[in-house]
């Protein structure tokens, strides 16, 4: 496996949390979220994957959205994190860190794999 390629199941497991974290940085729209994910080295996340995540987060009242006219282009749906979303993000981030620390503790060290 290419070391720069993130296994799909890893990304699937944490995508909602990462998307919520990106939106929590400030109001944004889907294309920018996708660009942030790619810039972070997580690969290309297509709209068919990303927008259902954003919609589920909105359905769970962790995000709100509003449509705005585009300047010289189509309108965009902007997303903003809600107070409930911030609470969820804090709790799930702590849980994710605990989980990954435990999982990492079970993996061989780099020295023991060579």
ChimeraX commands (.cxc) that place a marker at each C-alpha (Angstrom):
marker #1 position 0.00,0.00,0.00 radius 0.5
marker #1 position 1.21,3.49,-0.86 radius 0.5
marker #1 position 2.06,5.24,2.43 radius 0.5
marker #1 position 0.49,8.50,1.18 radius 0.5
marker #1 position -2.87,6.85,0.50 radius 0.5
marker #1 position -5.41,6.98,3.31 radius 0.5
marker #1 position -7.44,3.76,3.48 radius 0.5
marker #1 position -11.06,4.51,2.65 radius 0.5
marker #1 position -12.39,2.89,5.83 radius 0.5
marker #1 position -10.21,5.14,8.00 radius 0.5
marker #1 position -11.53,8.27,6.32 radius 0.5
marker #1 position -15.11,7.00,6.45 radius 0.5
marker #1 position -14.77,6.47,10.20 radius 0.5
marker #1 position -13.72,10.03,10.95 radius 0.5
marker #1 position -15.10,12.09,8.04 radius 0.5
marker #1 position -18.13,13.50,9.89 radius 0.5
marker #1 position -15.94,14.62,12.77 radius 0.5
marker #1 position -13.36,16.22,10.49 radius 0.5
marker #1 position -16.03,17.99,8.43 radius 0.5
marker #1 position -17.61,19.31,11.61 radius 0.5
marker #1 position -14.20,20.55,12.79 radius 0.5
marker #1 position -13.58,22.37,9.49 radius 0.5
marker #1 position -16.97,24.09,9.61 radius 0.5
marker #1 position -16.35,25.00,13.27 radius 0.5
marker #1 position -13.37,27.09,12.14 radius 0.5
marker #1 position -15.76,29.45,10.40 radius 0.5
marker #1 position -18.70,29.58,8.01 radius 0.5
marker #1 position -17.86,27.78,4.79 radius 0.5
marker #1 position -19.27,25.80,1.88 radius 0.5
marker #1 position -18.73,22.30,0.55 radius 0.5
marker #1 position -16.08,23.04,-2.07 radius 0.5
marker #1 position -13.85,24.70,0.54 radius 0.5
marker #1 position -14.34,21.76,2.91 radius 0.5
marker #1 position -13.28,19.37,0.13 radius 0.5
marker #1 position -10.23,21.52,-0.61 radius 0.5
marker #1 position -9.23,21.53,3.07 radius 0.5
marker #1 position -9.50,17.74,3.24 radius 0.5
marker #1 position -7.34,17.37,0.14 radius 0.5
marker #1 position -4.79,19.93,1.37 radius 0.5
marker #1 position -4.52,17.98,4.63 radius 0.5
marker #1 position -3.45,14.93,2.64 radius 0.5
marker #1 position -6.70,13.01,3.03 radius 0.5
marker #1 position -7.29,12.67,-0.68 radius 0.5
marker #1 position -10.13,13.77,-2.89 radius 0.5
marker #1 position -13.54,13.58,-1.24 radius 0.5
marker #1 position -16.17,13.78,-3.94 radius 0.5
marker #1 position -19.41,15.71,-3.59 radius 0.5
marker #1 position -21.40,12.48,-3.56 radius 0.5
marker #1 position -19.63,11.61,-0.30 radius 0.5
marker #1 position -19.22,15.07,1.22 radius 0.5
marker #1 position -22.68,16.59,0.76 radius 0.5
marker #1 position -24.54,13.70,2.42 radius 0.5
marker #1 position -22.21,14.13,5.43 radius 0.5
marker #1 position -22.96,17.86,5.57 radius 0.5
marker #1 position -26.69,17.14,5.27 radius 0.5
marker #1 position -26.58,14.52,8.06 radius 0.5
marker #1 position -24.76,16.98,10.32 radius 0.5
marker #1 position -27.43,19.57,9.55 radius 0.5
marker #1 position -30.25,17.05,10.15 radius 0.5
marker #1 position -28.66,16.31,13.55 radius 0.5
marker #1 position -28.75,20.07,14.27 radius 0.5
marker #1 position -24.96,20.24,14.51 radius 0.5
marker #1 position -24.82,22.62,11.52 radius 0.5
marker #1 position -27.12,25.20,10.00 radius 0.5
marker #1 position -27.06,26.35,6.41 radius 0.5
marker #1 position -28.10,29.25,4.23 radius 0.5
marker #1 position -28.10,29.77,0.46 radius 0.5
marker #1 position -26.35,32.78,-1.00 radius 0.5
marker #1 position -26.14,34.07,-4.53 radius 0.5
marker #1 position -22.80,33.51,-6.16 radius 0.5
marker #1 position -20.71,36.33,-7.58 radius 0.5
marker #1 position -20.39,35.49,-11.26 radius 0.5
marker #1 position -21.42,31.89,-10.65 radius 0.5
marker #1 position -23.99,29.64,-9.05 radius 0.5
marker #1 position -25.31,30.15,-5.55 radius 0.5
marker #1 position -23.66,28.39,-2.65 radius 0.5
marker #1 position -24.94,26.72,0.47 radius 0.5
marker #1 position -22.92,28.01,3.43 radius 0.5
marker #1 position -22.67,25.96,6.62 radius 0.5
marker #1 position -22.18,27.19,10.19 radius 0.5
marker #1 position -21.68,25.10,13.32 radius 0.5
marker #1 position -24.35,25.35,16.02 radius 0.5
marker #1 position -23.71,25.49,19.78 radius 0.5
marker #1 position -24.84,21.85,19.93 radius 0.5
marker #1 position -22.35,21.12,17.14 radius 0.5
marker #1 position -19.51,22.65,19.15 radius 0.5
marker #1 position -20.41,20.51,22.16 radius 0.5
marker #1 position -20.59,17.41,19.97 radius 0.5
marker #1 position -17.24,18.27,18.37 radius 0.5
marker #1 position -15.53,18.65,21.75 radius 0.5
marker #1 position -16.92,15.37,23.10 radius 0.5
marker #1 position -16.23,13.36,19.94 radius 0.5
marker #1 position -12.74,14.83,19.54 radius 0.5
marker #1 position -11.86,13.70,23.06 radius 0.5
marker #1 position -13.34,10.25,22.38 radius 0.5
marker #1 position -11.47,9.99,19.05 radius 0.5
marker #1 position -8.16,10.87,20.70 radius 0.5
marker #1 position -8.72,8.24,23.40 radius 0.5
marker #1 position -9.62,5.64,20.78 radius 0.5
marker #1 position -6.61,6.36,18.56 radius 0.5
marker #1 position -4.23,6.36,21.52 radius 0.5
marker #1 position -5.54,2.94,22.58 radius 0.5
marker #1 position -5.33,1.59,19.04 radius 0.5
marker #1 position -1.83,2.99,18.58 radius 0.5
marker #1 position -0.77,1.28,21.80 radius 0.5
marker #1 position -1.62,-2.07,20.23 radius 0.5
marker #1 position 0.29,-1.49,17.00 radius 0.5
marker #1 position 3.93,-2.52,16.65 radius 0.5
marker #1 position 6.50,0.22,16.90 radius 0.5
marker #1 position 8.41,1.15,13.79 radius 0.5
marker #1 position 11.51,-0.61,15.11 radius 0.5
marker #1 position 9.65,-3.85,15.72 radius 0.5
marker #1 position 8.27,-3.98,12.17 radius 0.5
marker #1 position 11.61,-3.77,10.35 radius 0.5
marker link #1:1,2 radius 0.2
marker link #1:2,3 radius 0.2
marker link #1:3,4 radius 0.2
marker link #1:4,5 radius 0.2
marker link #1:5,6 radius 0.2
marker link #1:6,7 radius 0.2
marker link #1:7,8 radius 0.2
marker link #1:8,9 radius 0.2
marker link #1:9,10 radius 0.2
marker link #1:10,11 radius 0.2
marker link #1:11,12 radius 0.2
marker link #1:12,13 radius 0.2
marker link #1:13,14 radius 0.2
marker link #1:14,15 radius 0.2
marker link #1:15,16 radius 0.2
marker link #1:16,17 radius 0.2
marker link #1:17,18 radius 0.2
marker link #1:18,19 radius 0.2
marker link #1:19,20 radius 0.2
marker link #1:20,21 radius 0.2
marker link #1:21,22 radius 0.2
marker link #1:22,23 radius 0.2
marker link #1:23,24 radius 0.2
marker link #1:24,25 radius 0.2
marker link #1:25,26 radius 0.2
marker link #1:26,27 radius 0.2
marker link #1:27,28 radius 0.2
marker link #1:28,29 radius 0.2
marker link #1:29,30 radius 0.2
marker link #1:30,31 radius 0.2
marker link #1:31,32 radius 0.2
marker link #1:32,33 radius 0.2
marker link #1:33,34 radius 0.2
marker link #1:34,35 radius 0.2
marker link #1:35,36 radius 0.2
marker link #1:36,37 radius 0.2
marker link #1:37,38 radius 0.2
marker link #1:38,39 radius 0.2
marker link #1:39,40 radius 0.2
marker link #1:40,41 radius 0.2
marker link #1:41,42 radius 0.2
marker link #1:42,43 radius 0.2
marker link #1:43,44 radius 0.2
marker link #1:44,45 radius 0.2
marker link #1:45,46 radius 0.2
marker link #1:46,47 radius 0.2
marker link #1:47,48 radius 0.2
marker link #1:48,49 radius 0.2
marker link #1:49,50 radius 0.2
marker link #1:50,51 radius 0.2
marker link #1:51,52 radius 0.2
marker link #1:52,53 radius 0.2
marker link #1:53,54 radius 0.2
marker link #1:54,55 radius 0.2
marker link #1:55,56 radius 0.2
marker link #1:56,57 radius 0.2
marker link #1:57,58 radius 0.2
marker link #1:58,59 radius 0.2
marker link #1:59,60 radius 0.2
marker link #1:60,61 radius 0.2
marker link #1:61,62 radius 0.2
marker link #1:62,63 radius 0.2
marker link #1:63,64 radius 0.2
marker link #1:64,65 radius 0.2
marker link #1:65,66 radius 0.2
marker link #1:66,67 radius 0.2
marker link #1:67,68 radius 0.2
marker link #1:68,69 radius 0.2
marker link #1:69,70 radius 0.2
marker link #1:70,71 radius 0.2
marker link #1:71,72 radius 0.2
marker link #1:72,73 radius 0.2
marker link #1:73,74 radius 0.2
marker link #1:74,75 radius 0.2
marker link #1:75,76 radius 0.2
marker link #1:76,77 radius 0.2
marker link #1:77,78 radius 0.2
marker link #1:78,79 radius 0.2
marker link #1:79,80 radius 0.2
marker link #1:80,81 radius 0.2
marker link #1:81,82 radius 0.2
marker link #1:82,83 radius 0.2
marker link #1:83,84 radius 0.2
marker link #1:84,85 radius 0.2
marker link #1:85,86 radius 0.2
marker link #1:86,87 radius 0.2
marker link #1:87,88 radius 0.2
marker link #1:88,89 radius 0.2
marker link #1:89,90 radius 0.2
marker link #1:90,91 radius 0.2
marker link #1:91,92 radius 0.2
marker link #1:92,93 radius 0.2
marker link #1:93,94 radius 0.2
marker link #1:94,95 radius 0.2
marker link #1:95,96 radius 0.2
marker link #1:96,97 radius 0.2
marker link #1:97,98 radius 0.2
marker link #1:98,99 radius 0.2
marker link #1:99,100 radius 0.2
marker link #1:100,101 radius 0.2
marker link #1:101,102 radius 0.2
marker link #1:102,103 radius 0.2
marker link #1:103,104 radius 0.2
marker link #1:104,105 radius 0.2
marker link #1:105,106 radius 0.2
marker link #1:106,107 radius 0.2
marker link #1:107,108 radius 0.2
marker link #1:108,109 radius 0.2
marker link #1:109,110 radius 0.2
marker link #1:110,111 radius 0.2
marker link #1:111,112 radius 0.2
marker link #1:112,113 radius 0.2
marker link #1:113,114 radius 0.2
view
